[in-house]
């Protein structure tokens, strides 16, 4: 009589190992997030405490947004260096924060030099970092 225990155990193939993002990308995001920390101090000291559109919390709003960006970049950087499975949602959220900051910086800037600085920051820092985070998020998704 045939006994089930006599047949060989099925060989389950390991899923293909997908290489994570390059570690340098994680370290670069981590450095960007840490570089935002002194900027938070500059914003907290130099922004006016109120604006007609802010309800009295203008500086708090901007410092808070940049603090969330710094936390997102640091978290995304750490998760990328560890190739952690939580990288996709963290990177996607960070990308959205950076796009939001670029949008509000440029749309609330005064005409002239303020707008030029906001546009330069958006094009040189916030949007490229957002794109890098979005690419990391997509590439780190499990297949």
C-alpha positions as CSV (number, residue, x, y, z in Angstrom):
1,X,0.0,0.0,0.0
2,X,1.2,3.5,-0.8
3,X,1.9,5.8,2.2
4,X,1.9,9.5,1.8
5,X,5.0,9.7,3.9
6,X,6.9,7.7,1.3
7,X,6.7,10.4,-1.4
8,X,9.4,13.1,-1.4
9,X,8.5,16.5,0.0
10,X,7.8,19.0,-2.7
11,X,10.6,21.4,-3.5
12,X,9.4,24.9,-3.1
13,X,11.5,27.3,-5.0
14,X,12.5,30.4,-3.2
15,X,11.1,33.5,-4.8
16,X,13.6,35.3,-6.9
17,X,15.6,37.7,-4.8
18,X,15.1,41.2,-6.0
19,X,18.0,43.5,-5.3
20,X,16.9,46.5,-3.3
21,X,17.8,50.1,-4.1
22,X,21.5,51.0,-4.1
23,X,22.6,51.8,-0.6
24,X,24.1,55.1,-1.7
25,X,20.5,56.3,-2.5
26,X,19.5,55.7,1.1
27,X,22.5,57.5,2.5
28,X,21.9,60.4,0.1
29,X,18.2,60.7,1.3
30,X,19.4,60.4,4.9
31,X,21.9,63.2,4.3
32,X,19.2,65.4,2.7
33,X,16.9,64.9,5.6
34,X,19.6,65.7,8.1
35,X,20.6,68.8,6.1
36,X,17.0,70.1,6.5
37,X,17.3,70.2,10.3
38,X,19.4,73.5,10.3
39,X,17.0,74.9,7.7
40,X,14.2,74.3,10.1
41,X,15.9,76.5,12.7
42,X,16.4,79.2,10.0
43,X,12.7,79.1,9.1
44,X,11.6,79.2,12.8
45,X,13.7,82.3,13.4
46,X,13.1,84.2,10.2
47,X,9.5,83.6,9.1
48,X,6.9,86.1,10.3
49,X,4.7,84.7,13.0
50,X,1.5,85.5,11.1
51,X,0.2,86.3,7.7
52,X,-3.3,87.3,6.6
53,X,-3.9,83.8,5.2
54,X,-2.5,81.8,8.1
55,X,-4.7,82.5,11.0
56,X,-1.6,83.4,13.1
57,X,0.4,80.2,12.6
58,X,2.4,81.0,9.5
59,X,5.8,80.0,10.8
60,X,4.4,76.9,12.5
61,X,2.9,75.7,9.3
62,X,6.1,76.1,7.2
63,X,8.4,74.7,9.9
64,X,6.0,71.8,10.5
65,X,5.9,70.9,6.8
66,X,9.7,71.0,6.4
67,X,10.0,69.0,9.7
68,X,7.7,66.3,8.1
69,X,9.9,66.4,5.0
70,X,13.1,65.9,7.0
71,X,11.5,63.0,9.0
72,X,10.3,61.5,5.7
73,X,13.7,61.8,4.0
74,X,15.5,60.4,7.1
75,X,13.0,57.5,7.4
76,X,13.2,56.7,3.7
77,X,17.0,56.9,3.7
78,X,17.2,54.5,6.7
79,X,14.7,52.1,5.1
80,X,16.5,52.2,1.8
81,X,19.9,51.4,3.4
82,X,18.3,48.5,5.2
83,X,16.2,47.5,2.1
84,X,13.2,47.2,4.4
85,X,9.8,46.2,3.1
86,X,8.3,49.5,4.4
87,X,10.3,51.5,2.0
88,X,7.6,51.9,-0.7
89,X,5.0,53.6,1.5
90,X,7.6,55.8,3.2
91,X,9.2,56.8,-0.1
92,X,5.8,57.6,-1.6
93,X,4.7,59.7,1.3
94,X,7.9,61.6,1.3
95,X,7.6,62.2,-2.4
96,X,4.2,63.7,-1.9
97,X,5.4,65.9,0.9
98,X,8.1,67.3,-1.3
99,X,5.7,68.0,-4.2
100,X,3.3,69.7,-1.7
101,X,6.1,71.9,-0.4
102,X,7.2,72.8,-3.9
103,X,3.6,73.7,-4.8
104,X,3.0,75.8,-1.7
105,X,6.4,77.5,-1.8
106,X,5.9,78.7,-5.4
107,X,2.2,79.6,-5.1
108,X,2.6,81.6,-1.9
109,X,5.8,83.4,-2.8
110,X,5.7,87.1,-3.4
111,X,6.5,88.2,-6.9
112,X,10.2,88.9,-7.7
113,X,13.1,87.5,-5.7
114,X,10.9,85.4,-3.4
115,X,9.3,83.6,-6.3
116,X,12.6,83.1,-8.0
117,X,14.1,81.5,-4.9
118,X,11.0,79.3,-4.4
119,X,11.1,78.2,-8.0
120,X,14.9,77.5,-7.8
121,X,14.3,75.4,-4.6
122,X,11.5,73.5,-6.3
123,X,13.4,72.7,-9.5
124,X,16.8,72.1,-7.9
125,X,15.9,70.3,-4.6
126,X,12.3,69.4,-3.9
127,X,11.1,68.0,-7.2
128,X,14.2,66.0,-8.0
129,X,14.1,64.5,-4.4
130,X,10.4,63.8,-4.9
131,X,11.2,62.0,-8.2
132,X,14.0,60.0,-6.5
133,X,11.6,59.0,-3.7
134,X,8.9,58.0,-6.2
135,X,11.4,55.9,-8.2
136,X,12.6,54.2,-5.0
137,X,9.0,53.5,-4.0
138,X,8.1,51.9,-7.3
139,X,11.3,49.9,-7.6
140,X,11.1,48.6,-4.1
141,X,7.5,47.2,-4.6
142,X,7.4,43.4,-4.4
143,X,6.8,41.7,-7.7
